[in-house]
Amino acid sequence: MTETLDQSRPLTDGVYVPTVAFFKENDEIDIEATQRHAVHLAEAGVAGLVVHGSNGEAVHLSRDERSLVIKTTRAALDQADHHLMPIIAGCGAQSTRETIQLCQDAADAGANYVIILPPAYYGGLLNTSKIVKHFCNVADSSPIPVMIYNYPGACSGLDLSSDAIIEISKHPNVAGVKLTCGNTGKLARVVDGAKPGFFVAGGSADFILQGLVVGGNGTIAGTANIVPRACVRICELYRAGELKEARRLQAIVAKADWVAIQTGFAGVKAALQQFEGYGGEPRKPCGLPSSEQMDMITNGFAEVIALEQSLA
C-alpha cells in the first residue's frame, strides 16, 4: 500500500477529462488516436486525464487492453513534455479481489491514481458498511491512491451518501471522489466533512461552476473531451472572481452537456469525429448515434464549439 498520497503528480484543481476509447476498423485499440487525443487535451490546459471511466468503455476492454491504453497515454504525455500530468485509471469491479488486481495492473502500466465504482451487481446483499469495507480493503492493497466514483446510473441506482464518502475518505490511501450523481448539496457536505486535501470533483460539465462555488476542486467531465478549453475557462474565471462571465460560459457548456448526456459516450465519440476528425465507433453491441441524433449533436454543440475555437 502507498504510505502517503502521490506527491510527484498531485491532483491539482481544475478540469480532468474521462477520455474515450479509440478503436481501429478491425476493432483493435487505435494507438495513434489515443496518443493524439491525450496530447490535444493536455495542450488545452486540463489538469489530468482519466482512462477506463464510463466514457472510456472500460467494460468493453480486456485486462491487456486496459494496460495498453494506460501505457500509450503515459508515453504520449511524456513525449509531449507533460510529464507531471496525472493519469487516473478506472478499476472498478464486482469483487474486492478483482478490483485490487486491476489497481495493481494500472500501477504497473503507469497510472498515478485509480478511481473505483462501488460494487452493485449483488446490491441487495451489500449494506453501506460492506461497501465502506470494500473501499478500505482496496485502498489497503492498492499500490497507488484510490478515488471514489459515485455514479448511480452505472451501479443499479446505488448512490453513496455523503456520510459513507466521508467515512471512506478517512483512509490514508483514499485521495478523492467524483460525484456524477449531480448532487451539489452532497458535494458541499463532502468538502466540509472530508480530511484536508481530499479532492472533490463534480462529474458532469453542466455543474462545474456550481461545484466550485461550494468548495469543490474541479470537474471530471466527459464533455471536456470535445470542449476542454471552455471547461478550463470556467474554472479560470471563477478563480479570477469574474462570476458573471463564468455563469455565461457555464450556461453555454451546460446546454451542450445536455446533448452529450442524452447521447452518451457514443455521442461524445461522434462529436469528436464531427468536430476534430477522429473518434471512431464504439465497440459492439453499442453503436453510433442515429442521423437524427447527429443533427441534435451538430446543432446542440454549435454555440460551444464557437466558444472553444475562440479560446484556442
C-alpha positions as CSV (number, residue, x, y, z in Angstrom):
1,M,0.0,0.0,0.0
2,T,1.1,3.5,-0.7
3,E,2.0,5.1,2.7
4,T,1.4,8.6,1.5
5,L,-0.6,10.0,-1.4
6,D,1.2,10.5,-4.7
7,Q,3.3,13.7,-4.4
8,S,5.1,13.5,-7.8
9,R,1.8,14.1,-9.7
10,P,-0.7,15.6,-7.3
11,L,-4.3,16.2,-8.1
12,T,-4.3,19.9,-8.7
13,D,-7.5,21.9,-9.0
14,G,-9.1,22.1,-12.5
15,V,-10.6,20.0,-15.3
16,Y,-10.0,16.3,-15.6
17,V,-11.1,14.5,-18.8
18,P,-12.5,11.0,-18.8
19,T,-11.2,10.1,-22.2
20,V,-13.0,7.9,-24.7
21,A,-11.5,4.6,-26.0
22,F,-10.4,4.6,-29.7
23,F,-10.7,1.5,-32.0
24,K,-9.5,0.8,-35.5
25,E,-11.7,-0.7,-38.1
26,N,-10.5,-4.1,-37.1
27,D,-11.7,-3.4,-33.5
28,E,-8.2,-3.2,-32.1
29,I,-7.0,-0.3,-29.9
30,D,-6.2,2.7,-32.0
31,I,-2.8,3.7,-30.6
32,E,-2.4,6.8,-32.8
33,A,-5.8,8.3,-31.9
34,T,-5.2,7.5,-28.2
35,Q,-1.9,9.4,-28.3
36,R,-3.3,12.3,-30.4
37,H,-6.3,12.9,-28.1
38,A,-4.2,12.8,-24.9
39,V,-1.8,15.4,-26.2
40,H,-4.7,17.5,-27.6
41,L,-6.3,17.6,-24.2
42,A,-3.0,18.3,-22.4
43,E,-2.3,21.2,-24.7
44,A,-5.7,22.6,-23.9
45,G,-4.8,23.1,-20.3
46,V,-6.6,20.4,-18.5
47,A,-5.2,19.2,-15.1
48,G,-5.3,15.5,-15.8
49,L,-6.7,12.5,-17.7
50,V,-9.0,9.7,-16.6
51,V,-8.9,6.4,-18.6
52,H,-11.3,3.5,-18.4
53,G,-14.1,5.6,-17.0
54,S,-17.7,5.4,-18.2
55,N,-16.7,7.3,-21.3
56,G,-13.7,5.0,-21.9
57,E,-15.7,1.8,-22.4
58,A,-13.9,0.1,-19.6
59,V,-16.4,-2.8,-19.6
60,H,-15.5,-3.4,-23.3
61,L,-11.8,-3.8,-22.6
62,S,-9.7,-6.8,-21.6
63,R,-7.0,-6.5,-18.9
64,D,-4.3,-6.3,-21.5
65,E,-6.1,-3.6,-23.4
66,R,-6.6,-1.6,-20.2
67,S,-2.8,-1.7,-19.6
68,L,-2.1,-0.8,-23.2
69,V,-4.3,2.3,-23.1
70,I,-2.6,3.5,-19.9
71,K,0.9,2.9,-21.2
72,T,0.1,4.6,-24.5
73,T,-1.4,7.6,-22.7
74,R,1.5,8.0,-20.4
75,A,4.0,7.7,-23.2
76,A,2.2,10.3,-25.3
77,L,2.1,12.8,-22.4
78,D,5.7,12.3,-21.6
79,Q,6.8,12.7,-25.2
80,A,4.8,15.9,-25.4
81,D,6.6,17.2,-22.2
82,H,3.6,16.8,-19.9
83,H,5.5,14.6,-17.5
84,L,3.7,15.9,-14.4
85,M,0.1,15.4,-15.7
86,P,-1.6,12.7,-13.6
87,I,-3.4,9.7,-15.1
88,I,-6.4,8.3,-13.2
89,A,-7.5,4.8,-14.2
90,G,-10.9,3.3,-13.7
91,C,-10.5,0.0,-11.8
92,G,-14.0,-0.8,-10.5
93,A,-15.1,-4.5,-10.4
94,Q,-17.7,-6.5,-8.6
95,S,-15.3,-8.4,-6.3
96,T,-12.7,-6.9,-4.0
97,R,-10.2,-9.3,-5.3
98,E,-10.6,-8.3,-9.0
99,T,-10.7,-4.6,-8.1
100,I,-7.3,-5.0,-6.3
101,Q,-5.9,-6.8,-9.3
102,L,-7.0,-4.1,-11.6
103,C,-5.4,-1.5,-9.3
104,Q,-2.1,-3.4,-9.4
105,D,-2.3,-3.6,-13.2
106,A,-3.0,0.1,-13.5
107,A,0.0,1.0,-11.3
108,D,2.3,-1.3,-13.3
109,A,1.2,0.3,-16.5
110,G,1.9,3.9,-15.3
111,A,-1.3,5.2,-13.8
112,N,-1.0,7.5,-10.8
113,Y,-4.4,7.1,-9.2
114,V,-7.3,4.7,-9.5
115,I,-11.0,5.5,-9.4
116,I,-13.5,2.9,-8.3
117,L,-17.2,2.4,-8.6
118,P,-18.9,0.6,-5.7
119,P,-19.9,-3.0,-6.5
120,A,-23.6,-3.1,-7.2
121,Y,-24.5,-6.4,-9.0
122,Y,-25.4,-8.0,-5.7
123,G,-26.6,-4.7,-4.3
124,G,-29.3,-6.4,-2.3
125,L,-26.6,-8.2,-0.2
126,L,-24.4,-5.1,0.3
127,N,-25.2,-2.7,3.0
128,T,-23.3,0.6,3.5
129,S,-20.8,-1.0,5.9
130,K,-19.8,-3.7,3.4
131,I,-19.3,-1.1,0.7
132,V,-17.2,1.1,3.0
133,K,-15.2,-2.0,3.9
134,H,-14.7,-2.9,0.2
135,F,-13.2,0.5,-0.5
136,C,-11.0,0.3,2.6
137,N,-9.8,-3.2,1.7
138,V,-8.9,-2.0,-1.9
139,A,-7.1,1.1,-0.5
140,D,-5.1,-1.2,1.9
141,S,-3.8,-3.2,-1.1
142,S,-3.7,-0.7,-4.0
143,P,-0.1,0.5,-4.8
144,I,-1.5,3.9,-5.8
145,P,-4.1,6.2,-4.3
146,V,-7.7,5.4,-4.7
147,M,-10.6,7.7,-5.7
148,I,-14.3,7.0,-5.1
149,Y,-16.6,7.1,-8.1
150,N,-20.3,7.8,-7.2
151,Y,-22.4,7.2,-10.3
152,P,-25.8,5.7,-9.5
153,G,-26.6,5.3,-13.3
154,A,-23.8,2.8,-13.7
155,C,-24.5,1.0,-10.3
156,S,-28.1,-0.1,-10.5
157,G,-29.1,3.1,-8.7
158,L,-26.7,2.7,-5.8
159,D,-25.9,6.3,-4.6
160,L,-23.3,6.7,-1.9
161,S,-24.3,9.1,0.8
162,S,-22.1,12.0,2.0
163,D,-21.7,10.1,5.3
164,A,-20.4,7.0,3.5
165,I,-18.0,9.0,1.3
166,I,-16.6,10.9,4.3
167,E,-16.1,7.7,6.2
168,I,-14.2,6.1,3.3
169,S,-12.2,9.4,2.9
170,K,-10.6,8.8,6.3
171,H,-8.4,6.0,4.8
172,P,-4.9,7.4,4.2
173,N,-4.7,5.9,0.7
174,V,-8.0,7.4,-0.5
175,A,-7.4,10.7,-2.3
176,G,-10.7,12.0,-3.6
177,V,-14.2,11.5,-5.1
178,K,-16.0,12.0,-8.4
179,L,-19.7,12.8,-7.9
180,T,-21.6,12.0,-11.1
181,C,-24.8,11.9,-9.0
182,G,-25.0,15.7,-9.6
183,N,-25.9,16.4,-6.0
184,T,-24.2,19.7,-5.2
185,G,-25.5,19.6,-1.6
186,K,-23.7,16.3,-1.2
187,L,-20.6,17.8,-2.8
188,A,-20.7,20.7,-0.2
189,R,-21.0,18.3,2.7
190,V,-18.1,16.2,1.5
191,V,-15.9,19.3,1.0
192,D,-16.7,20.3,4.6
193,G,-16.5,16.9,6.2
194,A,-13.6,15.1,4.5
195,K,-10.0,15.3,5.5
196,P,-7.8,18.2,4.4
197,G,-6.5,17.8,0.9
198,F,-9.3,15.4,-0.2
199,F,-10.1,16.1,-3.9
200,V,-13.8,16.6,-4.6
201,A,-14.9,16.8,-8.2
202,G,-18.3,17.1,-9.8
203,G,-18.9,14.5,-12.5
204,S,-20.5,16.5,-15.3
205,A,-19.8,19.6,-17.3
206,D,-23.2,21.1,-16.5
207,F,-22.3,22.0,-12.9
208,I,-18.6,23.0,-13.0
209,L,-19.2,26.4,-11.6
210,Q,-21.7,25.3,-9.0
211,G,-19.2,22.7,-7.6
212,L,-16.5,25.4,-7.4
213,V,-18.8,27.8,-5.5
214,V,-19.3,25.3,-2.7
215,G,-15.6,24.5,-2.4
216,G,-15.0,21.7,-4.9
217,N,-11.7,21.2,-6.6
218,G,-12.9,21.0,-10.2
219,T,-14.6,18.5,-12.5
220,I,-14.2,15.2,-14.2
221,A,-16.4,15.8,-17.2
222,G,-17.0,13.8,-20.4
223,T,-17.9,16.8,-22.5
224,A,-14.4,18.2,-21.9
225,N,-13.3,15.6,-24.5
226,I,-14.9,18.0,-27.0
227,V,-14.6,21.4,-25.4
228,P,-11.7,21.3,-22.9
229,R,-10.8,25.0,-23.2
230,A,-14.3,26.1,-22.5
231,C,-14.4,24.0,-19.3
232,V,-11.0,25.2,-18.2
233,R,-12.0,28.8,-18.8
234,I,-15.0,28.4,-16.4
235,C,-12.5,27.5,-13.7
236,E,-10.2,30.3,-14.6
237,L,-13.0,32.9,-14.5
238,Y,-14.2,31.6,-11.1
239,R,-10.7,31.9,-9.6
240,A,-10.4,35.4,-11.0
241,G,-13.7,36.4,-9.4
242,E,-15.4,37.1,-12.8
243,L,-18.6,35.3,-11.9
244,K,-20.9,37.0,-14.4
245,E,-18.7,35.7,-17.3
246,A,-18.3,32.4,-15.6
247,R,-22.0,32.0,-15.4
248,R,-22.4,32.9,-19.1
249,L,-19.9,30.2,-20.2
250,Q,-21.4,27.7,-17.8
251,A,-24.8,28.1,-19.4
252,I,-23.3,27.5,-22.9
253,V,-21.4,24.4,-21.7
254,A,-24.4,23.1,-19.8
255,K,-26.6,23.3,-22.9
256,A,-24.1,21.2,-24.9
257,D,-23.7,18.8,-22.0
258,W,-27.4,18.1,-22.1
259,V,-26.9,16.8,-25.6
260,A,-24.0,14.7,-24.6
261,I,-26.0,13.3,-21.6
262,Q,-28.8,12.3,-24.0
263,T,-26.5,10.5,-26.5
264,G,-24.0,9.0,-24.0
265,F,-20.3,8.2,-24.7
266,A,-21.2,7.2,-28.3
267,G,-22.4,10.8,-28.8
268,V,-19.1,12.1,-27.4
269,K,-17.2,9.9,-29.9
270,A,-19.4,11.1,-32.7
271,A,-18.9,14.7,-31.8
272,L,-15.2,14.2,-31.8
273,Q,-15.4,12.7,-35.2
274,Q,-17.6,15.6,-36.4
275,F,-15.6,18.5,-34.9
276,E,-12.0,17.1,-34.6
277,G,-11.8,14.5,-37.4
278,Y,-11.3,11.4,-35.2
279,G,-13.4,9.4,-32.8
280,G,-14.4,6.2,-34.4
281,E,-17.1,3.8,-33.4
282,P,-17.9,2.2,-30.1
283,R,-17.4,-1.5,-29.6
284,K,-20.5,-3.6,-30.3
285,P,-23.2,-4.0,-29.2
286,C,-23.1,-0.2,-28.9
287,G,-23.2,1.9,-32.0
288,L,-23.0,5.4,-33.3
289,P,-26.0,7.9,-32.9
290,S,-28.7,7.9,-35.4
291,S,-28.9,10.6,-38.1
292,E,-31.5,12.4,-36.1
293,Q,-29.2,12.3,-33.0
294,M,-26.3,13.6,-35.1
295,D,-28.4,16.6,-36.2
296,M,-29.0,17.2,-32.5
297,I,-25.3,16.9,-31.7
298,T,-24.3,19.3,-34.6
299,N,-26.9,21.9,-33.7
300,G,-26.6,21.5,-29.9
301,F,-22.8,21.9,-29.9
302,A,-22.6,24.8,-32.4
303,E,-22.5,27.5,-29.8
304,V,-20.0,25.8,-27.5
305,I,-17.7,24.8,-30.4
306,A,-17.6,28.5,-31.5
307,L,-16.7,29.4,-27.9
308,E,-14.0,26.6,-27.9
309,Q,-12.5,27.9,-31.1
310,S,-12.4,31.5,-29.8
311,L,-10.3,30.3,-26.8
312,A,-7.7,28.4,-28.9
